[in-house]
Amino acid sequence: IMARVPAGVQFPVTNKETGDRNTTPTQKKLWAAAVQEVNQQAAKAIAGEKSWRHRYNKYVIQNVELSLQSPENALSIARNGLDWIYENFEFVRDGETMNLNEALENIKGSFYTGFVQGTVKKPTNGPELEIPYKGKTLKGKELLAQLKKWSKYGTIEEE
């Protein structure tokens, strides 16, 4: 079996020995970097969180709350998060790896839109999708009807 060669935007390598790209430490570092300038205690709490996968939601809410305190906070958090991404996420093209800032500086040309087509058949069993909405739980035909309304309004895209 041949290993797939990475291409395009990649999560940062989190283990230099194995080359693994684990999303959990990456997310913690990103969220901490985003809020560091606005609230150092929040950044330390994120960095020290032992159960990120089960508790990240409280930090997302905290991020929003900090952002809502002022336009300056919102811009600082957004800029710092994006700066961290541009410095740490990688871009691979033709076997050459660089961070996103370097890619934007060095690679000339245009972007294009692609389409990913799945090959696995839709499951015919399993839990039914339910969405709480306006005091009710929508599912089945009722959910499909609401999704069509949202699509018509432009709230969501049909695809």
RACOR-V704006 format. One record per backbone hydrogen bond with DSSP energy under -0.5 kcal/mol. NH is the residue of the N-H (numbers start at 1). CO is the residue of the C=O. E is the energy in kcal/mol with one decimal. If there is no record, write none. Layout:
BEGIN
NH&CO&E, NH&CO&E
END
This chain:
BEGIN
8&92&-3.3, 10&90&-3.2, 14&20&-2.8, 15&20&-1.4, 19&15&-3.0, 20&15&-0.5, 26&22&-1.0, 27&23&-2.9, 28&24&-2.3, 29&25&-2.3, 30&26&-2.4, 31&27&-2.9, 32&28&-2.3, 33&29&-2.5, 34&30&-2.1, 35&31&-1.6, 36&32&-1.4, 38&35&-0.8, 39&35&-3.1, 43&39&-1.9, 44&40&-2.4, 45&41&-2.3, 46&42&-2.2, 47&43&-2.5, 48&44&-2.0, 49&45&-0.6, 49&46&-1.2, 54&51&-1.2, 55&51&-1.4, 55&52&-0.6, 56&52&-2.1, 58&55&-1.2, 59&55&-0.7, 59&56&-0.8, 60&56&-1.9, 61&57&-2.3, 62&58&-2.1, 63&59&-2.3, 64&60&-2.1, 65&61&-2.7, 66&62&-2.8, 67&63&-2.2, 68&64&-2.2, 69&65&-0.6, 69&66&-0.8, 70&67&-0.8, 74&67&-0.7, 74&70&-2.2, 75&71&-2.5, 76&72&-2.6, 77&73&-2.9, 78&74&-2.3, 79&75&-2.9, 80&76&-2.9, 81&77&-2.2, 82&78&-2.5, 83&79&-3.1, 84&80&-2.1, 85&81&-2.1, 86&82&-2.8, 87&83&-1.9, 88&84&-2.0, 89&85&-2.6, 90&10&-2.4, 91&98&-3.5, 92&8&-2.3, 93&96&-2.2, 96&93&-2.3, 98&91&-1.9, 100&86&-0.5, 100&89&-1.3, 101&86&-2.0, 103&99&-2.3, 104&100&-2.6, 105&101&-1.8, 106&102&-2.8, 107&103&-2.5, 108&106&-0.7, 117&115&-0.6, 118&116&-0.6, 131&138&-2.3, 133&136&-3.2, 136&133&-1.8, 138&131&-3.0, 138&136&-0.6, 140&129&-0.5, 142&139&-1.0, 143&139&-0.8, 144&140&-2.3, 145&141&-2.4, 146&142&-1.9, 147&143&-2.7, 148&144&-2.1, 149&145&-1.9, 150&146&-2.7, 151&147&-2.3, 152&148&-2.4, 153&149&-2.4, 154&150&-1.2, 155&150&-2.1, 156&150&-1.0
END
